[in-house]
Amino acid sequence: SSEWFLYRSKDKVWNKTRLVYSHTKGRKFNTMLPIHPSATGVALHSSFFGEGAERLVREFREIGPDGMFVGPKLVAKESRFQIDLLNTDQSQIEKFHRTFCETQNRAQGLADVFNIRLEHLPCYNPQTMPKISFFSCSV
């Protein structure tokens, strides 16, 4: 559909891997396979559904060989600040992404503390009270 940008491994625009940030193992990116085993590409929604002071958010999905969505619904966060990929060395690009991932991890830590405090409220009901969580970062 024209609502989605498709990137497939057969078109050589997606190399069928993702980089997952590990803040506990040397603050580095580890190469991982797609989330869904039959994924042969990814789809990025053409419009944003959310925005913050520093980031824009789109729907993001893995797609199978038939172009249909596979696996869980995901989100793609993009920085409002652009980086010139063609004229920037790899270490600077990784530093750019590492800073973003560290911010996400810090936000998850704050969310964990918030959720624990929430559980101690007299009116807390786990069936009706939502918790805050953040996805693990991958690039």
C-alpha positions in Angstrom: 0.0 0.0 0.0 1.1 3.6 -0.6 0.7 4.2 3.2 3.8 2.0 3.8 7.4 2.2 2.6 8.7 -1.4 2.1 12.3 -2.4 2.4 13.2 -6.0 1.4 16.3 -8.0 1.6 15.9 -9.1 -2.1 16.1 -5.4 -3.1 19.4 -5.1 -1.1 18.0 -2.2 1.0 17.7 -4.4 4.1 20.4 -6.8 5.2 18.1 -9.0 7.3 19.7 -8.0 10.6 19.1 -5.4 13.3 21.5 -3.9 15.8 20.3 -4.3 19.4 21.8 -2.0 22.0 23.1 -3.6 25.2 23.7 -1.1 28.0 24.9 -3.9 30.3 27.4 -5.5 28.0 29.9 -2.8 27.2 27.4 -0.3 25.9 27.6 -1.7 22.4 25.3 -2.9 19.6 24.9 -6.6 19.0 23.8 -8.0 15.7 20.6 -9.9 15.9 18.2 -11.6 13.4 14.8 -10.2 12.7 12.2 -10.6 15.4 10.0 -13.0 13.3 11.9 -15.9 11.6 10.1 -15.5 8.3 10.8 -11.8 7.9 12.3 -10.9 4.6 11.8 -7.1 4.9 10.4 -4.3 6.9 7.6 -1.7 6.4 7.7 1.8 7.7 4.4 3.8 7.8 4.5 6.9 5.6 3.0 9.2 8.3 3.9 9.8 11.9 1.4 9.0 14.6 3.3 10.6 17.5 5.9 13.2 18.2 7.9 14.5 21.1 10.4 17.3 21.6 13.2 15.3 20.0 11.6 12.4 18.2 8.9 11.5 15.6 7.2 8.1 15.8 5.9 5.8 13.1 4.3 2.4 12.9 6.9 -0.2 11.9 6.5 -3.9 11.0 8.4 -6.8 9.7 7.1 -8.3 6.5 7.2 -11.8 5.0 8.0 -13.0 1.5 4.4 -12.2 0.4 4.7 -8.6 1.7 2.2 -9.3 4.5 3.0 -8.2 8.1 4.6 -10.9 10.3 5.4 -10.7 14.0 4.5 -8.0 16.6 3.5 -4.4 15.9 6.6 -2.2 16.4 7.4 1.5 16.5 10.2 3.4 14.8 11.4 6.5 16.5 13.3 9.0 14.4 15.3 11.9 15.6 14.1 15.4 14.6 17.8 16.1 14.1 19.3 14.7 10.9 22.7 13.2 10.5 24.5 13.3 7.1 25.2 9.6 6.7 27.3 10.0 3.6 29.8 12.4 5.1 30.0 11.0 8.7 32.3 8.3 9.8 30.9 5.1 11.3 32.0 5.9 14.9 30.0 9.1 14.9 26.9 7.4 13.5 27.2 4.8 16.2 27.6 7.5 18.9 24.5 9.2 17.5 22.4 6.0 17.9 24.1 5.1 21.2 23.0 8.4 22.8 19.4 7.7 21.7 19.5 4.2 23.1 20.9 5.2 26.4 18.1 7.8 26.7 15.6 5.0 26.0 17.2 2.7 28.7 17.2 5.6 31.2 13.5 6.2 30.5 12.8 2.4 31.0 14.6 2.6 34.4 12.4 5.6 35.4 9.3 3.7 34.2 10.3 0.7 36.4 10.5 2.9 39.5 7.2 4.6 38.6 5.5 1.2 38.2 6.8 -0.1 41.5 5.5 3.0 43.3 2.2 2.6 41.5 1.8 -0.9 42.8 2.0 0.5 46.4 -1.0 2.8 46.0 -4.1 1.7 48.0 -6.3 1.9 44.8 -3.9 -0.2 42.7 -5.6 -2.9 40.6 -3.3 -4.8 38.2 -6.3 -5.6 35.9 -7.3 -2.0 35.3 -4.1 0.1 35.9 -1.7 0.3 33.0 2.0 0.3 33.4 4.6 2.3 31.5 7.2 0.4 29.4 9.6 1.0 26.6 10.7 -1.3 23.8 14.3 -2.5 23.7 16.2 -0.4 21.3 17.3 -1.8 17.9 18.8 0.1 15.0 
